[in-house]
Amino acid sequence: MLTASTLDTELAAAASRRWWNRWTIVFGLALLLVGGFVAGVEVQKAYGETPAAAGPGGGPGGYRGQGGFPEGFPGGGAQTGQGAPSASGQSAEATTGTVKLVDGTTVYIETASGEVVTVRTDGDTSVSVPGKLKDLKAGDKVSVEGGADAEGTVTASTVTKTE
């Protein structure tokens, strides 16, 4: 038979037991880490960077400066964007876009794809702008022909202001 003091003792022993122990905490932390990793993978898939194109014309945007036009349209396709070698021996490409900044003999152009291209000019650069290179201002539309180095900097053979 259960007496009041025995009942009190058993109730006191049951009340002091915790619902968690060390393994509950370890399991909870492991679950939290795995959940965070899976969430990170999903976010990367949804918002991560797209892989770089394998070569010229590959991937979104096609050739640099072509405005994403499909083949058969002016400024698009594989036939444009390639030209005769420039004085430095690189093949000339056309880069079109909007002037972001003119800093001395360097012009920074934003292409239709949002890429900012550094264009270097020198004494051999033909400039077809009303005035001189320094008269270009932010927002002007230009087309630049010249070879690009490994870092993407274009050495301009011609700079033409377009409308």
Disulfide bonds with the S-S distance in Angstrom:
none
